[in-house]
Amino acid sequence: MKLNKKYISLFSLALVMGLSSCDKDFEEINMNPNSPETVSADLLLPNVIRSTTNEIAGSAWGTGNVVMQFTAKIQFTSEDRYNWGPSGNPYSTFYNSMRDLNNVIQISSEANQQNYVGIAKVLRASLFSFMSDAYGDLPYSEAIQAKEGVNYPKFDTQESLYAGVLQELEEANQLLGSTTEQVSGDILFNGDIERWKKYANSLRLRILMRLSDRQDPSAAMQAILSNPAQSPIFTGNDDHAALTYLLDVPNQHPLYTTRSGSFDEFRLSEKMENTLKELQDPRLYAYAQPTTNSGAGVIGDLEDYQGVPNGLADEEALAYAPSGDPSKGGSNFISRVGLLWSCSACTSLANPTGYQAILMSYAELQFVLAEAREKGYITTGSAEEYYMNGVKASFSYYKERYELVNLPQIAEKLEVGNSYFEQADVAYTGSMEEKLSKIGTQKWLALFFNGMESWYDWRRTNYPEILPGPAAYINSVPVRIMYPSSVQALNLTNYLEAIDRQGEDAITTRVWWDVD
């Protein structure tokens, strides 16, 4: 059968139009509503905040507390002896989160939701700062750009990375509050934009102090402090950046579900024990438990709290006897870490909500300001007042947390009078060097379980004195973490360029800001 030419033409036109119509609606028709291609900022934020904060908290438990001799290991002591190899965390966790933060910035910028953009910039800056303090030079300006064809990102120098981080925090401070959208998904500050601004500016002050041996921080620090309306900072413990955990999984604090054997590997260090006892410092009761052998229960006498030296070999650590009597050695004679951090399998007094993962505290900020004022970087306030505020804030914080978990016996111990501050080793007196030593020691005490911050800060100040243990693999305290092995496997050329510039990929190689 022959078809009429006119009919063929009409049929062809209809077919073309139909195909065109299908193409036009193809993406909409074939979009799976249960698997969206883009996710809103409020859905991305909770996991970013939770995963990265938990990583920081975990680094305190496994590395920060040990290298800074808050705690010591009584078995499997390799970490305590500095047998450190290439480490992929926080490298992998943080870079995975950077993708989500970049998406938050892109999505929220297009929607003119600048509060979300500001929050993402604060988080991104804080993560790059944490990583750079650990590793040194890092992929920064070209990081997370695989979609743009950058599969092998260059390593930026730490100097240029920190310039970018400080700029990003300044931008965040300007953006936050510039639009009126309500922020959801913020499990850190519950959508309180003013607290995000305070965190951004307090973090800027921390970083400026971190770089102070390389760059004069005076002008930038003073500019922040001179304009509190534009650049607010933490003004009390209620402001500080701390993730509050909840009763339900997965929102309990990570150590709560740790098996007792793992929890018990870490005990009070002799360094921390001696420092607290010499200062008659009641944080001993907050940071540690009486030994099992003492039978003291929740609270004991001073002799019921015993530490173990850092850096012992496995057999010596496990059998260590504080009294020197071998028959009184072993784990029953060494204090566990305080009840705020305890695991549920360890004691019925453990609580899933008492511990907070602190990213930056008001106490830490006050010690930053005390040092800055003492060194003449700022003209605002009194160094002694900042110092006293920091010490008191640390006591007050732990008193409140132990009240929260219904342990008033410990909370009452954290009420301190003037006698504590009148001690020669605490009173803000002496030469500048003596005052800086007191600031550094009190800051160290206040940074217990604050991620890696105490280690980062110690590498700059050398307060207090930390010495390797007798069985350490190297004769100095590590000053860096090695890049993960995956970096060499996947980005070798840029890795080699970075270590050629920075120095050997070793735990003894100082990062740029760490001036010996």
C-alpha positions as CSV (number, residue, x, y, z in Angstrom):
1,M,0.0,0.0,0.0
2,K,1.3,3.5,-0.9
3,L,1.0,6.3,1.6
4,N,0.0,9.8,0.6
5,K,2.9,12.2,0.7
6,K,0.8,14.7,2.6
7,Y,0.0,12.0,5.2
8,I,3.7,11.1,5.6
9,S,4.6,14.7,6.2
10,L,2.0,15.2,8.8
11,F,3.0,11.9,10.5
12,S,6.7,13.0,10.6
13,L,5.8,16.4,12.0
14,A,3.7,14.8,14.8
15,L,6.6,12.4,15.5
16,V,9.1,15.1,15.8
17,M,6.9,17.2,18.0
18,G,6.2,14.2,20.2
19,L,9.9,13.4,20.6
20,S,10.6,17.0,21.3
21,S,8.0,17.0,24.0
22,C,9.5,13.8,25.5
23,D,13.0,15.4,25.6
24,K,11.6,18.5,27.2
25,D,10.0,16.6,30.1
26,F,12.5,13.7,30.3
27,E,14.4,14.8,33.4
28,E,11.2,15.7,35.3
29,I,9.4,12.5,34.4
30,N,12.5,10.3,35.1
31,M,13.5,11.9,38.4
32,N,13.2,9.4,41.3
33,P,11.5,11.3,44.2
34,N,13.1,8.9,46.7
35,S,16.6,9.6,45.4
36,P,16.9,13.4,44.9
37,E,19.9,14.7,43.0
38,T,20.3,17.6,45.4
39,V,19.8,17.6,49.1
40,S,18.9,20.7,51.1
41,A,21.3,22.4,53.4
42,D,19.4,21.5,56.5
43,L,19.6,17.8,55.7
44,L,23.3,18.0,55.1
45,L,24.4,19.9,58.2
46,P,23.6,17.3,61.0
47,N,25.8,14.5,59.6
48,V,28.6,16.9,58.8
49,I,28.6,18.3,62.3
50,R,28.2,14.9,64.0
51,S,30.8,13.0,62.0
52,T,33.5,15.6,62.1
53,T,32.9,16.5,65.8
54,N,33.0,12.8,66.7
55,E,36.2,12.4,64.8
56,I,37.7,15.3,66.8
57,A,36.4,13.8,70.0
58,G,37.9,10.4,69.0
59,S,41.3,12.0,68.3
60,A,41.3,13.2,71.9
61,W,40.8,9.7,73.3
62,G,43.2,7.9,71.0
63,T,46.0,10.5,70.5
64,G,45.6,14.0,72.0
65,N,45.2,12.9,75.6
66,V,48.1,10.4,75.4
67,V,50.6,12.6,73.6
68,M,49.9,15.4,76.0
69,Q,50.1,13.0,79.0
70,F,46.6,13.6,80.4
71,T,46.2,9.8,80.1
72,A,48.6,6.9,79.6
73,K,48.1,3.4,78.2
74,I,48.5,0.4,80.3
75,Q,48.3,-2.1,77.4
76,F,49.0,-2.0,73.7
77,T,51.2,1.0,74.4
78,S,52.6,1.7,70.8
79,E,50.7,5.0,70.5
80,D,52.1,6.1,73.9
81,R,55.6,5.3,72.7
82,Y,55.2,7.3,69.5
83,N,55.1,4.3,67.1
84,W,52.9,6.4,64.7
85,G,52.5,5.5,61.1
86,P,50.6,7.2,58.3
87,S,47.2,8.2,59.5
88,G,44.0,8.5,57.4
89,N,41.9,10.2,60.0
90,P,40.8,12.9,60.2
91,Y,42.0,13.3,56.6
92,S,39.4,11.0,55.0
93,T,36.5,11.9,57.3
94,F,37.0,15.7,56.9
95,Y,37.5,15.7,53.1
96,N,34.3,13.6,52.7
97,S,32.5,16.2,54.7
98,M,34.0,19.0,52.7
99,R,31.9,17.8,49.7
100,D,28.7,18.3,51.7
101,L,29.8,21.7,52.9
102,N,30.6,22.8,49.3
103,N,27.1,21.7,48.4
104,V,25.6,23.7,51.3
105,I,27.4,26.8,50.1
106,Q,26.3,26.3,46.5
107,I,22.7,25.5,47.3
108,S,22.3,28.2,49.8
109,S,24.1,30.9,47.8
110,E,21.7,30.3,44.9
111,A,18.8,30.6,47.4
112,N,20.3,33.7,49.0
113,Q,20.4,31.9,52.4
114,Q,23.5,33.5,53.7
115,N,23.2,32.1,57.2
116,Y,23.7,28.6,55.8
117,V,26.6,29.8,53.7
118,G,28.2,31.4,56.8
119,I,27.8,28.3,58.9
120,A,29.4,26.1,56.2
121,K,32.3,28.5,55.9
122,V,32.9,28.4,59.6
123,L,32.8,24.6,59.6
124,R,35.0,24.3,56.5
125,A,37.6,26.7,58.0
126,S,37.6,24.8,61.3
127,L,38.2,21.5,59.6
128,F,41.0,22.8,57.4
129,S,42.6,24.4,60.4
130,F,42.4,21.1,62.4
131,M,43.9,19.1,59.5
132,S,46.6,21.5,58.7
133,D,47.8,21.6,62.3
134,A,48.0,17.8,62.1
135,Y,49.6,17.4,58.7
136,G,51.0,20.8,57.5
137,D,50.5,21.5,53.8
138,L,47.3,20.2,52.3
139,P,45.1,20.3,49.2
140,Y,43.0,23.4,49.8
141,S,42.4,25.7,46.8
142,E,41.9,22.8,44.5
143,A,40.4,20.4,47.0
144,I,37.0,18.7,46.3
145,Q,37.0,19.7,42.6
146,A,36.8,16.3,40.9
147,K,33.5,17.4,39.2
148,E,35.5,20.3,37.6
149,G,38.2,17.8,36.4
150,V,40.7,18.3,39.2
151,N,41.6,14.8,40.2
152,Y,45.0,15.5,41.5
153,P,44.8,18.6,43.7
154,K,47.9,20.5,44.5
155,F,49.0,20.9,48.1
156,D,48.8,24.5,49.3
157,T,51.5,25.7,51.7
158,Q,50.2,26.0,55.3
159,E,50.9,29.8,55.1
160,S,48.6,30.3,52.1
161,L,46.0,27.8,53.5
162,Y,45.8,29.7,56.8
163,A,45.4,33.0,54.9
164,G,42.4,31.4,53.2
165,V,41.0,30.1,56.4
166,L,41.2,33.5,58.1
167,Q,39.6,35.1,55.1
168,E,36.8,32.6,55.1
169,L,36.1,33.1,58.8
170,E,36.0,36.9,58.3
171,E,33.6,36.4,55.4
172,A,31.4,34.1,57.5
173,N,31.2,36.8,60.2
174,Q,29.9,39.2,57.6
175,L,27.4,36.8,56.1
176,L,25.9,35.5,59.3
177,G,22.8,37.5,60.1
178,S,22.7,39.2,56.7
179,T,19.6,37.3,55.7
180,T,16.7,36.2,57.8
181,E,16.1,32.5,57.1
182,Q,15.7,30.2,60.1
183,V,18.4,27.6,60.2
184,S,17.4,24.0,60.6
185,G,19.7,20.9,61.1
186,D,22.1,22.8,63.3
187,I,22.9,20.3,66.1
188,L,25.7,22.4,67.4
189,F,24.1,25.8,68.1
190,N,20.4,25.0,67.4
191,G,20.2,27.7,64.7
192,D,21.5,30.5,67.0
193,I,23.3,32.7,64.4
194,E,24.9,35.0,67.1
195,R,26.7,32.0,68.6
196,W,28.0,31.0,65.2
197,K,29.4,34.5,64.8
198,K,31.0,34.2,68.3
199,Y,32.6,30.9,67.3
200,A,33.9,32.3,64.0
201,N,35.6,35.2,65.8
202,S,36.9,33.2,68.7
203,L,38.4,30.7,66.2
204,R,40.0,33.6,64.4
205,L,41.7,34.6,67.7
206,R,42.9,31.1,68.3
207,I,44.4,30.9,64.8
208,L,46.0,34.3,65.0
209,M,47.7,33.2,68.2
210,R,48.7,29.9,66.5
211,L,50.5,31.8,63.7
212,S,52.0,34.4,66.1
213,D,55.6,33.2,65.8
214,R,55.4,33.7,62.1
215,Q,53.1,36.7,61.7
216,D,52.4,39.6,64.1
217,P,48.7,39.1,65.1
218,S,48.4,42.5,66.9
219,A,46.3,44.5,64.4
220,A,44.0,41.6,63.5
221,M,43.4,40.6,67.1
222,Q,42.8,44.2,68.3
223,A,40.4,44.8,65.4
224,I,38.2,41.9,66.5
225,L,38.2,43.0,70.2
226,S,37.6,46.7,69.4
227,N,34.3,46.0,67.7
228,P,32.2,43.5,69.7
229,A,29.0,44.5,68.0
230,Q,30.4,43.5,64.6
231,S,32.8,40.8,65.7
232,P,31.4,39.2,68.9
233,I,33.3,36.5,70.8
234,F,32.5,34.0,73.5
235,T,31.5,35.7,76.7
236,G,30.9,32.7,78.9
237,N,30.5,28.9,79.1
238,D,27.1,29.1,77.6
239,D,28.6,30.3,74.3
240,H,31.3,27.8,73.6
241,A,31.3,25.3,70.8
242,A,30.4,22.0,72.2
243,L,28.3,19.2,70.8
244,T,25.7,18.0,73.3
245,Y,24.9,14.3,73.1
246,L,21.5,12.7,73.5
247,L,20.1,9.6,75.1
248,D,19.3,7.8,71.9
249,V,21.6,6.1,69.3
250,P,23.4,7.5,67.2
251,N,23.4,10.6,69.3
252,Q,25.1,9.3,72.4
253,H,28.7,10.2,73.0
254,P,30.9,7.6,71.3
255,L,32.7,6.4,74.4
256,Y,29.5,5.5,76.1
257,T,29.1,2.4,73.9
258,T,32.8,1.4,74.0
259,R,33.6,-2.0,75.4
260,S,35.1,-1.9,78.8
261,G,38.4,-3.5,77.7
262,S,39.0,-0.7,75.2
263,F,38.0,2.0,77.7
264,D,40.3,0.5,80.4
265,E,43.4,0.7,78.2
266,F,43.6,4.4,78.9
267,R,44.2,5.5,82.5
268,L,45.2,8.6,84.4
269,S,48.8,9.6,83.6
270,E,51.4,10.2,86.3
271,K,52.1,13.6,84.8
272,M,48.5,14.7,85.2
273,E,48.2,13.2,88.7
274,N,51.3,14.9,89.9
275,T,50.4,18.3,88.4
276,L,46.9,18.3,89.9
277,K,48.1,17.1,93.3
278,E,50.9,19.7,93.5
279,L,48.4,22.5,92.7
280,Q,45.8,21.0,95.1
281,D,43.6,21.2,92.1
282,P,40.1,19.6,92.6
283,R,39.8,18.8,88.9
284,L,41.6,15.6,89.9
285,Y,38.1,14.4,91.1
286,A,36.6,15.3,87.7
287,Y,39.3,13.9,85.5
288,A,39.8,10.6,87.3
289,Q,38.2,7.9,89.4
290,P,39.6,6.4,92.6
291,T,41.5,3.2,92.0
292,T,39.5,0.0,92.2
293,N,41.8,-1.3,95.0
294,S,41.0,1.7,97.2
295,G,37.4,0.8,97.5
296,A,36.6,4.5,97.7
297,G,33.7,4.5,95.3
298,V,32.7,7.8,93.6
299,I,35.1,10.0,95.6
300,G,38.2,9.3,97.5
301,D,41.2,10.8,99.3
302,L,44.1,12.1,97.4
303,E,46.1,8.9,97.8
304,D,43.2,7.0,96.2
305,Y,44.0,8.6,92.8
306,Q,47.1,7.1,91.1
307,G,48.5,7.6,87.6
308,V,50.9,5.6,85.5
309,P,53.9,7.0,83.6
310,N,53.6,7.5,79.9
311,G,55.7,5.6,77.4
312,L,56.2,2.3,79.3
313,A,56.6,-1.0,77.4
314,D,53.6,-3.2,77.4
315,E,54.6,-5.5,80.2
316,E,55.8,-2.7,82.5
317,A,52.7,-0.6,81.9
318,L,50.3,-3.5,82.7
319,A,52.2,-4.4,85.9
320,Y,53.0,-0.9,87.1
321,A,52.8,-0.4,90.9
322,P,52.5,3.3,92.0
323,S,53.8,2.4,95.5
324,G,56.8,0.5,94.2
325,D,55.6,-2.7,95.7
326,P,55.2,-5.3,92.9
327,S,52.5,-7.0,94.8
328,K,50.4,-3.8,94.5
329,G,50.7,-3.4,90.8
330,G,48.3,-3.7,87.9
331,S,45.2,-2.1,86.6
332,N,43.4,-2.2,90.0
333,F,45.9,0.2,91.4
334,I,45.7,2.8,88.5
335,S,42.9,5.3,88.2
336,R,40.4,5.2,85.4
337,V,39.4,8.3,83.5
338,G,36.6,10.4,85.1
339,L,33.0,9.3,85.2
340,L,31.9,11.9,82.6
341,W,33.7,9.9,79.9
342,S,33.0,6.4,81.2
343,C,31.4,3.6,79.1
344,S,28.1,2.0,80.0
345,A,29.8,-1.4,80.3
346,C,32.3,0.0,82.8
347,T,30.0,1.3,85.5
348,S,26.3,2.0,86.3
349,L,27.3,5.6,86.9
350,A,28.1,6.2,83.3
351,N,25.9,8.7,81.5
352,P,25.3,9.1,77.7
353,T,24.8,12.9,77.9
354,G,27.2,14.1,80.5
355,Y,30.2,14.5,78.2
356,Q,30.2,17.1,75.5
357,A,32.6,17.1,72.5
358,I,34.2,20.5,72.9
359,L,35.5,22.2,69.7
360,M,36.4,25.4,71.4
361,S,35.7,26.6,75.0
362,Y,35.3,29.9,76.6
363,A,38.1,29.0,79.0
364,E,40.5,28.4,76.0
365,L,39.6,31.8,74.6
366,Q,40.3,33.5,77.9
367,F,43.8,31.9,78.0
368,V,44.4,33.0,74.4
369,L,43.5,36.6,75.4
370,A,45.6,36.4,78.5
371,E,48.7,35.4,76.5
372,A,47.9,38.1,73.9
373,R,47.6,40.8,76.5
374,E,50.8,39.6,78.3
375,K,52.8,39.8,75.1
376,G,51.3,43.1,74.1
377,Y,49.4,41.9,71.1
378,I,46.2,43.5,72.4
379,T,45.5,46.5,74.6
380,T,42.0,45.5,75.7
381,G,41.5,44.1,79.1
382,S,43.8,42.7,81.8
383,A,46.0,39.6,81.3
384,E,45.4,38.6,84.9
385,E,41.6,39.0,84.5
386,Y,41.6,36.9,81.4
387,Y,43.8,34.3,83.1
388,M,41.5,34.1,86.2
389,N,38.4,33.9,84.0
390,G,39.9,30.9,82.2
391,V,40.7,29.0,85.3
392,K,37.3,29.8,86.9
393,A,35.5,28.9,83.7
394,S,37.1,25.5,83.6
395,F,36.1,24.7,87.2
396,S,32.6,26.0,86.6
397,Y,32.1,24.0,83.5
398,Y,33.0,20.6,85.1
399,K,30.9,21.5,88.2
400,E,27.9,22.0,86.0
401,R,28.5,18.8,84.0
402,Y,28.7,16.7,87.2
403,E,25.6,18.3,88.5
404,L,23.9,17.4,85.3
405,V,24.7,13.7,85.7
406,N,23.6,13.7,89.4
407,L,27.1,13.3,90.9
408,P,27.0,16.1,93.5
409,Q,29.9,14.6,95.5
410,I,32.2,15.5,92.6
411,A,30.5,18.8,91.7
412,E,30.9,20.0,95.3
413,K,34.7,19.4,95.1
414,L,34.9,21.9,92.2
415,E,33.9,24.8,94.3
416,V,37.2,26.6,94.8
417,G,38.0,29.6,97.1
418,N,40.7,32.2,97.1
419,S,43.2,29.8,98.6
420,Y,43.6,28.0,95.3
421,F,44.5,31.2,93.4
422,E,46.8,32.4,96.2
423,Q,49.2,29.5,95.7
424,A,52.6,30.5,94.3
425,D,52.3,28.3,91.3
426,V,48.8,29.6,90.4
427,A,48.8,33.3,91.4
428,Y,49.4,35.6,88.5
429,T,52.7,36.9,89.7
430,G,56.4,36.8,88.6
431,S,58.3,37.6,85.4
432,M,56.6,37.5,82.0
433,E,58.1,34.0,81.4
434,E,56.7,32.8,84.7
435,K,53.3,34.3,83.9
436,L,53.3,32.7,80.4
437,S,54.2,29.4,82.0
438,K,51.2,29.6,84.3
439,I,48.9,30.5,81.5
440,G,50.2,27.6,79.5
441,T,49.9,25.1,82.3
442,Q,46.4,26.2,83.2
443,K,45.4,26.1,79.5
444,W,46.8,22.6,79.3
445,L,44.7,21.5,82.3
446,A,41.6,23.1,80.9
447,L,42.0,21.4,77.4
448,F,41.6,17.9,78.8
449,F,39.7,15.9,76.3
450,N,39.5,18.8,73.8
451,G,40.4,17.0,70.7
452,M,44.1,17.7,69.6
453,E,44.1,21.4,70.7
454,S,46.3,20.9,73.7
455,W,48.9,19.2,71.5
456,Y,48.7,21.8,68.8
457,D,49.1,24.6,71.4
458,W,51.9,22.9,73.2
459,R,54.0,22.6,70.0
460,R,53.9,26.4,69.9
461,T,54.4,27.2,73.6
462,N,56.2,24.1,75.1
463,Y,54.1,24.6,78.3
464,P,54.1,22.5,80.4
465,E,57.2,20.4,80.0
466,I,56.3,17.1,78.3
467,L,59.0,14.4,78.0
468,P,59.0,11.1,76.1
469,G,58.6,7.9,78.2
470,P,61.4,5.5,78.8
471,A,60.4,3.0,76.1
472,A,59.6,5.7,73.4
473,Y,60.6,4.9,69.9
474,I,62.0,8.4,69.4
475,N,63.6,10.8,71.8
476,S,61.3,13.7,71.3
477,V,57.5,14.3,71.4
478,P,55.9,14.1,67.9
479,V,55.1,17.4,66.2
480,R,53.1,16.2,63.3
481,I,51.0,13.3,61.8
482,M,52.1,11.5,58.7
483,Y,50.0,11.8,55.5
484,P,47.8,8.7,54.9
485,S,49.2,6.1,52.6
486,S,46.4,6.7,50.1
487,V,47.8,10.2,49.4
488,Q,51.0,8.6,48.0
489,A,49.0,6.1,46.0
490,L,46.5,8.5,44.5
491,N,48.3,11.9,44.3
492,L,52.0,11.0,44.3
493,T,53.4,13.9,42.3
494,N,51.8,16.6,44.4
495,Y,52.6,14.7,47.6
496,L,56.3,14.6,46.6
497,E,56.2,18.3,45.9
498,A,54.7,19.0,49.3
499,I,57.3,17.0,51.3
500,D,60.1,18.4,49.2
501,R,59.0,21.9,50.3
502,Q,57.8,21.0,53.9
503,G,60.3,18.4,54.8
504,E,60.3,14.6,55.4
505,D,56.9,13.0,55.9
506,A,57.7,12.1,59.5
507,I,56.3,12.8,62.9
508,T,59.5,14.8,63.8
509,T,59.1,17.3,60.9
510,R,57.7,20.7,62.1
511,V,54.9,22.4,60.3
512,W,55.3,25.9,59.0
513,W,54.0,27.8,62.0
514,D,55.9,25.6,64.5
515,V,59.0,27.7,65.0
516,D,61.5,25.9,67.2
